Amino acid sequence: MHHLSGLDASFLHFETPETPMHVGSLVLLELPPGYDGDYYEDVKSMVGARLHLASVLNRKLAPMPFELAEPVWIDDDDIDLDYHVRSLTLRRPGTMQQLNHLIARLHSSLLDRSRPLWEMYVIEGLQNGEVAFYTKAHHSGVDGKAGTELAKVMYDISPKIREVPPPRRRRNGSVGYQLGVAELLQAAVSNTARQYRKLAELLPTAARALTAAGGVLASQQTAQGTRPLSLGLAPKALFNDSITNQRSYSTMSLPFDELKALGKRLGGTVNSVVMAMCSGALRRFMKTRGLLPKEALIAGVPVSLRSDGDDAMNNQVSMVRVDLATDIGDPAERFQAIHASSEAAKAVVRELRPVLGVDVPVTGTPWLMTSLASLYGRSNLARRLPPVANVLISNVPGPTVPLYVAGARMKHFYPVSIPYHGTALNITVQSYDGSLDFGFTACRRILSEEESYELIGYMHAALEELRALPSVTAVVPAVAAASEAPAQARARKAAPAKKSARKAAPAKKSARKRSAAPARATAATRRPAQDGTSAVPARKSA
């Protein structure tokens, strides 16, 4: 058995009938020329042959007695492929709008917790002859990076379906779903003791990380009258409400290299361009309805805590908040404010990475968190309490080469994500083979499918605004200070002799150093910044 971490289990505890907590993807596939087989059967055969290669596909939950501790994963040796891999056909004419509507409906239903927490759908009937492949898996088992690792298992890099070694026979017998009460409680006690021991060992590292993060925050203080980098609570907006389980879903695609070049030309990153597009679109969408708050909207942005080479099928993610600067009318000024806020948030996360996501077990967490989640959704607290963020925006770097599913070439890789009470809209972006594929997942009561398409139109309009902006050669100095401060502090601590020498230097030399400092800071900000939304090694956003 394998214990869920507190973060993994939280996605189970926060799940209610109105808020399914699974993530998914919608893949559009081009069948090989002259193909005349049964593609559904090909996919089901491929999945069945590879179940043993990904733990998320062959494990299920075993809850603790009286929900005193987090549940555990156990192996499932009796997986019903006909249940997990299904076939659907669109009605004529088979438009993309019909497909999006179907995905919204499929994404709104809960996964069966008595089985492994995943489902796959082969969807035929598209008018252009393509085939859609929709998958969903519970967020308790996968984050963005783990989903990409799962894709590497399930998909091929050529039309030829690769052969995989068969599963090894287990010689110690399999563990049944109904584990003994004593066995479960003993495992819970052992896991709790182990987690507290790790927590104690982490205290010195935590102290150093908090000190460094404090230094970064102090360096981000801006002059009076300028836009602050530290954010307060978000303003009330139409997306900050309790939601139903009904979803709306829409997609769009843009060329990755073009957005990368645009970000570099404007002194930012791909992530800055995506955030600025979302900001411009949301600003226009709400302004046309007379619902735009005077204060700037704030986005909740997931950031990966996963180290390079870590392919564990679990969650290693945290959340930062980014100023969308929707109160600024000028697109160039708005872009710089968004980029500065994003870089400042990531600078803090870099220092806090050793302590973020630390597991702190608490007895009775499952029933306590489940009760609070239900109370939050059904008491209208999401509408009454000040929001922490208005929308969720995520950027997940993905594969850079074409992939194939049972011999069919993948043309697009659209993410399907999770809205929640208080953040009824989730915009997730995935890069794939030279494309940026956007998925807009929302509560249908708050953002209908037609309104979602309208928002996509405003996204294109916002991109045109960014394309029309002049090139810049420098970015906000506060970002450079935020990024450089921890390294400079460590350098000063490691070299006290140099510090003394600088103090004794002639005034003329000090003046030369001061005049050169801004140039160094500006150069530092021109270095390509990695988007912190995922640790996928296939591509680092620039």
C-alpha positions as CSV (number, residue, x, y, z in Angstrom):
1,M,0.0,0.0,0.0
2,H,1.0,3.6,-0.5
3,H,-0.2,6.5,1.6
4,L,-1.6,9.6,-0.1
5,S,0.1,12.8,0.9
6,G,-1.9,15.6,2.5
7,L,-1.9,17.5,-0.8
8,D,-3.0,14.5,-2.8
9,A,-5.8,13.6,-0.4
10,S,-7.0,17.2,-0.3
11,F,-8.3,16.8,-3.8
12,L,-10.4,13.9,-2.6
13,H,-11.7,15.8,0.5
14,F,-12.6,18.9,-1.4
15,E,-14.6,17.0,-4.0
16,T,-18.3,17.4,-3.8
17,P,-21.1,16.6,-6.3
18,E,-20.8,20.2,-7.6
19,T,-17.0,20.1,-7.8
20,P,-15.5,17.0,-9.4
21,M,-11.8,17.0,-8.8
22,H,-10.4,15.3,-11.9
23,V,-8.3,16.7,-14.7
24,G,-8.4,15.7,-18.3
25,S,-7.2,16.2,-21.9
26,L,-8.9,16.3,-25.2
27,V,-6.7,15.0,-28.0
28,L,-7.6,15.4,-31.7
29,L,-6.2,12.5,-33.9
30,E,-5.6,12.0,-37.6
31,L,-6.0,8.4,-38.6
32,P,-3.4,6.8,-40.9
33,P,-4.2,7.0,-44.7
34,G,-6.4,4.2,-45.8
35,Y,-7.2,3.0,-42.2
36,D,-10.1,0.6,-42.2
37,G,-9.8,-1.1,-38.8
38,D,-11.8,-0.6,-35.5
39,Y,-9.9,2.2,-33.8
40,Y,-11.7,1.8,-30.5
41,E,-10.6,-1.8,-30.3
42,D,-7.0,-0.7,-31.2
43,V,-7.0,1.9,-28.4
44,K,-8.5,-0.5,-25.8
45,S,-5.9,-3.2,-26.7
46,M,-3.0,-0.7,-26.4
47,V,-4.2,0.6,-23.1
48,G,-4.7,-3.0,-21.8
49,A,-1.1,-3.9,-22.7
50,R,0.3,-0.8,-20.9
51,L,-1.7,-0.7,-17.6
52,H,1.2,-2.0,-15.6
53,L,3.5,0.8,-16.8
54,A,1.6,3.6,-15.0
55,S,0.6,3.2,-11.4
56,V,-2.3,5.7,-11.8
57,L,-4.0,3.1,-14.0
58,N,-3.8,0.1,-11.8
59,R,-4.4,1.3,-8.3
60,K,-7.5,2.3,-6.3
61,L,-8.3,3.8,-2.9
62,A,-8.7,2.1,0.4
63,P,-10.1,4.5,3.1
64,M,-9.0,4.5,6.7
65,P,-11.4,3.3,9.4
66,F,-13.6,6.2,10.6
67,E,-11.5,8.5,8.3
68,L,-9.0,9.0,11.0
69,A,-6.1,9.4,8.5
70,E,-5.6,9.8,4.8
71,P,-6.5,6.8,2.6
72,V,-4.0,4.6,0.9
73,W,-3.5,3.4,-2.7
74,I,-3.6,-0.4,-3.2
75,D,-3.0,-2.4,-6.4
76,D,-6.1,-3.5,-8.4
77,D,-5.6,-6.8,-10.3
78,D,-9.1,-6.9,-11.8
79,I,-9.6,-3.9,-14.1
80,D,-12.6,-3.9,-16.3
81,L,-11.3,-2.3,-19.6
82,D,-14.8,-2.1,-21.1
83,Y,-15.8,0.2,-18.2
84,H,-12.7,2.4,-18.3
85,V,-12.2,2.7,-22.1
86,R,-15.5,3.7,-23.8
87,S,-16.7,4.5,-27.3
88,L,-19.0,7.4,-28.3
89,T,-20.1,8.8,-31.7
90,L,-21.2,12.4,-32.3
91,R,-24.4,13.2,-34.0
92,R,-24.2,14.8,-37.5
93,P,-22.7,17.0,-38.7
94,G,-20.0,16.5,-36.0
95,T,-18.8,20.0,-35.4
96,M,-16.2,21.1,-32.9
97,Q,-18.9,22.9,-30.9
98,Q,-20.7,19.5,-30.5
99,L,-17.5,17.9,-29.3
100,N,-16.9,20.7,-26.8
101,H,-20.4,20.3,-25.5
102,L,-19.9,16.5,-25.1
103,I,-16.6,17.0,-23.3
104,A,-18.2,19.5,-20.9
105,R,-20.9,16.9,-20.0
106,L,-18.4,14.1,-19.6
107,H,-16.2,16.2,-17.4
108,S,-19.0,17.1,-15.0
109,S,-19.6,13.5,-13.7
110,L,-17.7,12.1,-10.8
111,L,-15.3,9.1,-11.0
112,D,-16.2,5.9,-9.3
113,R,-14.1,5.6,-6.2
114,S,-14.5,1.9,-5.9
115,R,-12.4,1.5,-9.1
116,P,-9.1,3.0,-10.4
117,L,-9.8,6.7,-10.8
118,W,-9.6,7.2,-14.6
119,E,-11.7,6.9,-17.7
120,M,-11.0,7.2,-21.5
121,Y,-13.3,7.9,-24.4
122,V,-12.8,7.3,-28.1
123,I,-15.1,9.8,-29.9
124,E,-15.8,9.3,-33.6
125,G,-18.2,11.2,-36.0
126,L,-16.3,14.5,-36.4
127,Q,-17.1,16.0,-39.8
128,N,-13.4,16.4,-40.8
129,G,-12.7,12.7,-40.3
130,E,-10.6,13.2,-37.2
131,V,-11.1,11.1,-34.0
132,A,-11.2,12.7,-30.5
133,F,-9.7,10.9,-27.5
134,Y,-10.8,12.3,-24.1
135,T,-9.2,11.1,-20.9
136,K,-9.8,12.1,-17.3
137,A,-8.0,11.1,-14.1
138,H,-8.5,12.2,-10.5
139,H,-6.2,15.1,-9.4
140,S,-5.4,13.1,-6.2
141,G,-3.2,10.9,-8.4
142,V,-1.8,13.3,-11.0
143,D,-0.7,16.9,-11.5
144,G,0.4,18.6,-14.7
145,K,3.8,17.0,-14.7
146,A,2.5,13.5,-13.7
147,G,-0.1,13.8,-16.5
148,T,2.7,14.4,-19.0
149,E,4.6,11.4,-17.7
150,L,1.4,9.3,-18.1
151,A,1.3,10.6,-21.7
152,K,4.8,9.3,-22.3
153,V,3.6,5.8,-21.3
154,M,0.3,5.8,-23.3
155,Y,1.5,7.6,-26.4
156,D,4.2,6.7,-29.0
157,I,6.6,8.9,-31.0
158,S,6.0,7.1,-34.3
159,P,2.9,5.6,-36.0
160,K,4.2,2.1,-35.1
161,I,2.7,0.9,-31.9
162,R,5.7,0.0,-29.7
163,E,5.9,-3.3,-28.0
164,V,6.1,-3.2,-24.2
165,P,7.3,-5.9,-21.8
166,P,4.4,-7.8,-20.2
167,P,3.8,-7.4,-16.4
168,R,5.8,-9.6,-14.1
169,R,3.9,-12.2,-12.2
170,R,3.4,-11.4,-8.6
171,R,4.6,-14.1,-6.3
172,N,3.4,-12.8,-2.9
173,G,-0.2,-12.6,-3.8
174,S,-2.3,-9.4,-4.2
175,V,-3.7,-7.3,-1.5
176,G,-7.5,-7.3,-1.4
177,Y,-9.5,-4.1,-1.3
178,Q,-11.0,-4.9,2.2
179,L,-7.8,-4.6,4.3
180,G,-8.0,-5.4,8.0
181,V,-8.8,-2.6,10.4
182,A,-5.7,-3.3,12.5
183,E,-3.5,-3.3,9.4
184,L,-4.8,0.0,8.2
185,L,-4.5,1.7,11.6
186,Q,-1.0,0.4,12.1
187,A,0.0,1.8,8.7
188,A,-1.6,5.2,9.6
189,V,0.3,5.4,12.8
190,S,3.6,4.5,11.1
191,N,3.0,7.0,8.3
192,T,2.2,9.8,10.8
193,A,5.3,9.2,12.8
194,R,7.4,9.1,9.6
195,Q,6.0,12.4,8.4
196,Y,6.6,14.2,11.7
197,R,10.2,12.9,11.7
198,K,10.7,14.4,8.2
199,L,9.1,17.6,9.4
200,A,11.6,17.9,12.3
201,E,14.5,17.2,10.0
202,L,13.3,19.9,7.7
203,L,13.2,22.7,10.3
204,P,16.8,24.1,9.7
205,T,16.1,24.1,5.9
206,A,12.7,25.8,6.5
207,A,14.3,28.5,8.6
208,R,16.8,29.3,5.9
209,A,14.2,29.3,3.2
210,L,11.9,31.6,5.1
211,T,14.7,34.0,5.7
212,A,15.6,34.1,2.1
213,A,12.0,34.5,1.0
214,G,11.7,37.4,3.5
215,G,14.7,39.0,1.9
216,V,13.0,38.7,-1.5
217,L,9.8,40.2,-0.3
218,A,11.7,43.1,1.3
219,S,13.5,43.7,-2.0
220,Q,10.2,43.9,-3.8
221,Q,9.1,47.0,-1.9
222,T,8.3,49.7,-4.5
223,A,8.5,53.5,-4.2
224,Q,5.5,55.4,-3.1
225,G,3.1,56.1,-5.9
226,T,4.3,53.2,-8.0
227,R,2.4,49.9,-8.5
228,P,3.0,47.5,-5.6
229,L,4.2,44.0,-6.2
230,S,2.7,42.7,-3.0
231,L,-1.0,41.8,-3.5
232,G,-3.9,42.1,-1.1
233,L,-7.3,40.3,-1.5
234,A,-8.9,40.2,-4.9
235,P,-11.9,42.3,-5.7
236,K,-15.3,40.7,-6.0
237,A,-16.1,39.6,-9.6
238,L,-18.7,37.5,-11.4
239,F,-16.5,34.4,-11.2
240,N,-16.4,34.5,-7.4
241,D,-19.5,32.5,-6.7
242,S,-20.7,29.0,-5.7
243,I,-20.8,26.7,-8.8
244,T,-22.9,23.7,-10.0
245,N,-21.5,20.5,-11.5
246,Q,-22.5,21.6,-15.0
247,R,-19.6,22.7,-17.2
248,S,-18.9,24.7,-20.3
249,Y,-15.8,24.0,-22.4
250,S,-14.1,25.6,-25.4
251,T,-10.7,25.5,-27.0
252,M,-8.3,27.6,-29.1
253,S,-4.7,27.1,-30.5
254,L,-1.9,29.4,-31.3
255,P,1.7,28.9,-32.6
256,F,4.2,28.6,-29.8
257,D,7.2,30.1,-31.5
258,E,5.3,33.2,-32.4
259,L,4.2,33.8,-28.8
260,K,7.7,33.1,-27.6
261,A,9.2,35.7,-30.0
262,L,6.5,38.2,-29.1
263,G,7.2,37.7,-25.4
264,K,10.9,38.3,-25.9
265,R,10.3,41.4,-28.1
266,L,8.1,42.9,-25.3
267,G,10.6,42.1,-22.6
268,G,8.7,39.1,-21.1
269,T,8.1,35.4,-21.5
270,V,5.5,33.1,-23.1
271,N,3.8,33.0,-19.8
272,S,3.7,36.8,-19.7
273,V,2.0,36.9,-23.1
274,V,-0.6,34.2,-22.0
275,M,-1.4,36.1,-18.8
276,A,-1.7,39.4,-20.7
277,M,-4.0,37.8,-23.3
278,C,-6.2,36.5,-20.5
279,S,-6.1,39.9,-18.8
280,G,-7.1,41.8,-21.9
281,A,-9.9,39.3,-22.7
282,L,-11.4,39.3,-19.2
283,R,-11.2,43.0,-19.0
284,R,-13.1,43.5,-22.2
285,F,-15.6,40.7,-21.4
286,M,-16.5,42.2,-18.1
287,K,-16.4,45.8,-19.2
288,T,-18.9,45.2,-22.0
289,R,-21.3,44.0,-19.3
290,G,-20.6,46.8,-16.8
291,L,-19.1,44.3,-14.4
292,L,-15.4,45.2,-14.4
293,P,-14.1,46.0,-10.8
294,K,-12.2,49.2,-10.3
295,E,-9.4,47.2,-8.7
296,A,-7.3,44.8,-10.7
297,L,-8.3,41.1,-11.1
298,I,-5.9,38.6,-9.5
299,A,-5.1,35.2,-11.1
300,G,-4.4,32.0,-9.1
301,V,-1.5,30.4,-10.9
302,P,-0.3,26.8,-10.1
303,V,3.5,26.4,-9.9
304,S,5.4,23.1,-9.9
305,L,7.6,22.1,-7.0
306,R,8.9,19.0,-8.8
307,S,12.6,18.5,-9.3
308,D,14.1,17.4,-12.6
309,G,13.8,13.7,-13.2
310,D,11.0,13.2,-10.7
311,D,8.3,11.2,-12.5
312,A,6.2,10.1,-9.5
313,M,2.5,9.9,-10.1
314,N,1.5,12.4,-7.4
315,N,1.0,16.1,-6.8
316,Q,3.9,18.4,-6.3
317,V,2.4,21.8,-6.8
318,S,1.7,25.1,-5.1
319,M,-0.1,28.3,-6.0
320,V,1.0,31.9,-6.5
321,R,-1.1,35.0,-7.2
322,V,-0.5,37.2,-10.2
323,D,-1.7,40.8,-10.7
324,L,-3.7,40.8,-14.0
325,A,-3.6,44.7,-14.0
326,T,-7.2,44.9,-15.5
327,D,-7.4,48.4,-14.0
328,I,-4.8,49.6,-16.5
329,G,-6.1,50.7,-19.9
330,D,-2.8,50.9,-21.8
331,P,-1.8,47.4,-23.1
332,A,2.0,48.1,-22.8
333,E,1.8,49.3,-19.2
334,R,-0.5,46.4,-18.4
335,F,1.9,43.9,-19.9
336,Q,4.8,45.2,-17.9
337,A,2.8,45.2,-14.6
338,I,1.7,41.5,-15.3
339,H,5.2,40.4,-16.1
340,A,6.6,42.2,-13.0
341,S,4.0,40.5,-10.7
342,S,4.6,37.1,-12.2
343,E,8.4,37.3,-11.9
344,A,8.1,38.6,-8.3
345,A,5.8,35.7,-7.3
346,K,8.1,33.1,-8.8
347,A,11.1,34.7,-7.1
348,V,9.5,34.0,-3.7
349,V,8.5,30.4,-4.7
350,R,12.1,29.7,-5.7
351,E,13.3,30.4,-2.2
352,L,10.3,28.7,-0.5
353,R,10.5,25.5,-2.7
354,P,12.2,23.4,0.1
355,V,9.2,23.9,2.5
356,L,6.2,24.3,0.2
357,G,4.1,21.2,0.0
358,V,5.5,19.7,3.3
359,D,3.1,17.0,4.5
360,V,1.7,17.7,8.0
361,P,-0.6,14.9,9.1
362,V,-3.6,15.8,11.3
363,T,-5.9,13.2,12.8
364,G,-9.4,13.3,11.4
365,T,-8.5,15.5,8.4
366,P,-10.7,13.6,5.9
367,W,-14.0,14.1,7.6
368,L,-13.1,17.6,8.7
369,M,-12.0,18.8,5.2
370,T,-15.0,17.1,3.5
371,S,-17.4,18.8,5.9
372,L,-15.8,22.2,5.3
373,A,-15.9,21.8,1.5
374,S,-19.6,21.0,1.6
375,L,-20.3,23.9,3.9
376,Y,-18.3,26.3,1.8
377,G,-20.2,25.4,-1.4
378,R,-23.7,25.3,0.0
379,S,-23.7,28.3,2.3
380,N,-22.9,31.0,-0.4
381,L,-19.7,31.8,1.4
382,A,-17.9,31.9,-1.9
383,R,-20.0,34.9,-2.8
384,R,-19.8,36.6,0.6
385,L,-16.2,36.2,1.5
386,P,-13.4,38.3,-0.1
387,P,-11.8,36.2,-2.8
388,V,-8.1,35.3,-2.8
389,A,-8.1,35.0,-6.6
390,N,-10.7,35.7,-9.3
391,V,-9.8,33.1,-11.9
392,L,-7.3,30.2,-12.3
393,I,-4.7,30.3,-15.1
394,S,-2.2,27.5,-15.7
395,N,0.6,27.0,-18.2
396,V,1.8,23.4,-18.6
397,P,4.8,22.8,-20.9
398,G,4.3,19.6,-22.8
399,P,5.9,17.4,-25.5
400,T,7.8,19.1,-28.3
401,V,7.5,16.3,-30.8
402,P,4.5,14.7,-32.5
403,L,2.9,11.9,-30.6
404,Y,0.7,9.0,-31.7
405,V,-2.2,7.1,-30.1
406,A,-2.5,3.6,-31.4
407,G,-1.0,4.6,-34.7
408,A,-3.0,7.9,-35.1
409,R,-1.1,11.2,-35.1
410,M,-2.0,13.7,-32.4
411,K,-2.8,17.1,-33.9
412,H,-3.9,19.0,-30.7
413,F,-3.6,18.4,-27.0
414,Y,-6.2,20.5,-25.2
415,P,-6.3,20.5,-21.4
416,V,-9.6,20.1,-19.5
417,S,-9.3,21.4,-15.9
418,I,-11.1,22.2,-12.6
419,P,-13.2,25.2,-11.7
420,Y,-14.2,25.5,-8.1
421,H,-16.4,27.5,-5.7
422,G,-15.1,31.0,-5.8
423,T,-13.1,30.5,-9.0
424,A,-15.7,29.5,-11.6
425,L,-13.3,29.8,-14.6
426,N,-10.1,27.8,-15.2
427,I,-7.9,28.7,-18.2
428,T,-5.2,26.1,-18.8
429,V,-2.6,26.2,-21.6
430,Q,-0.6,23.2,-22.8
431,S,2.3,23.4,-25.3
432,Y,2.6,20.6,-27.8
433,D,4.6,20.2,-31.0
434,G,4.9,23.9,-31.8
435,S,1.4,24.8,-30.6
436,L,-0.1,26.4,-27.5
437,D,-3.5,24.7,-26.9
438,F,-5.9,26.5,-24.6
439,G,-8.7,24.9,-22.7
440,F,-11.4,27.0,-21.0
441,T,-13.3,25.1,-18.4
442,A,-16.0,26.9,-16.4
443,C,-19.3,26.5,-14.5
444,R,-22.0,26.8,-17.2
445,R,-24.3,28.8,-14.9
446,I,-21.6,31.6,-14.6
447,L,-20.0,31.3,-18.0
448,S,-22.1,29.6,-20.7
449,E,-20.6,27.9,-23.7
450,E,-21.6,30.8,-26.0
451,E,-20.0,33.3,-23.6
452,S,-16.9,31.1,-23.5
453,Y,-16.6,31.4,-27.3
454,E,-17.0,35.2,-26.9
455,L,-14.1,35.2,-24.4
456,I,-12.0,33.4,-27.0
457,G,-12.7,36.1,-29.5
458,Y,-11.5,38.7,-26.9
459,M,-8.4,36.5,-26.4
460,H,-7.5,36.9,-30.1
461,A,-8.3,40.7,-29.9
462,A,-5.9,41.0,-26.9
463,L,-3.2,39.1,-28.8
464,E,-3.6,41.6,-31.7
465,E,-3.1,44.5,-29.2
466,L,0.2,42.9,-28.0
467,R,1.4,42.4,-31.5
468,A,0.9,46.1,-32.2
469,L,3.1,47.1,-29.2
470,P,6.6,48.5,-29.9
471,S,9.6,46.5,-28.9
472,V,11.3,47.2,-25.6
473,T,14.8,46.6,-24.4
474,A,14.3,46.5,-20.6
475,V,11.8,45.4,-18.1
476,V,10.7,46.6,-14.7
477,P,13.8,47.0,-12.4
478,A,11.9,45.7,-9.4
479,V,11.8,42.3,-11.0
480,A,15.6,42.3,-11.3
481,A,15.9,43.2,-7.7
482,A,13.5,40.5,-6.6
483,S,15.4,37.9,-8.7
484,E,18.9,39.0,-7.7
485,A,18.5,39.7,-4.0
486,P,18.8,36.1,-2.7
487,A,22.0,35.5,-4.7
488,Q,23.5,38.8,-3.7
489,A,22.7,38.1,0.0
490,R,24.4,34.7,-0.2
491,A,27.4,36.1,-2.0
492,R,27.9,38.8,0.7
493,K,27.6,36.2,3.4
494,A,30.2,34.0,1.8
495,A,32.7,36.8,1.1
496,P,32.9,39.2,4.0
497,A,36.4,40.3,2.9
498,K,35.1,41.6,-0.4
499,K,32.4,43.5,1.5
500,S,35.1,45.2,3.7
501,A,37.2,46.0,0.6
502,R,34.2,47.7,-1.0
503,K,33.6,49.8,2.0
504,A,37.3,51.0,2.0
505,A,37.3,51.7,-1.8
506,P,37.7,55.4,-2.9
507,A,34.5,57.3,-3.6
508,K,35.2,57.5,-7.3
509,K,35.3,53.7,-7.5
510,S,32.1,53.4,-5.6
511,A,30.5,55.9,-7.9
512,R,31.5,53.8,-10.9
513,K,30.0,50.7,-9.4
514,R,26.8,52.5,-8.6
515,S,26.5,53.7,-12.2
516,A,27.2,50.1,-13.5
517,A,24.7,48.5,-11.2
518,P,21.5,49.3,-13.2
519,A,23.1,47.9,-16.3
520,R,23.8,44.6,-14.5
521,A,20.2,44.5,-13.2
522,T,18.7,45.2,-16.6
523,A,20.8,42.4,-18.1
524,A,19.7,40.0,-15.5
525,T,16.1,40.7,-16.3
526,R,16.7,40.0,-20.0
527,R,17.7,36.4,-19.2
528,P,14.9,34.0,-20.3
529,A,12.7,33.1,-17.3
530,Q,11.4,29.6,-16.8
531,D,7.7,29.4,-16.4
532,G,7.1,27.9,-12.9
533,T,3.8,26.2,-13.8
534,S,5.3,22.9,-14.5
535,A,8.6,21.0,-14.3
536,V,8.1,19.1,-17.6
537,P,11.6,18.6,-19.1
538,A,10.3,18.5,-22.6
539,R,10.0,22.3,-22.9
540,K,10.9,25.2,-20.7
541,S,8.8,28.2,-21.6
542,A,10.7,31.3,-22.3
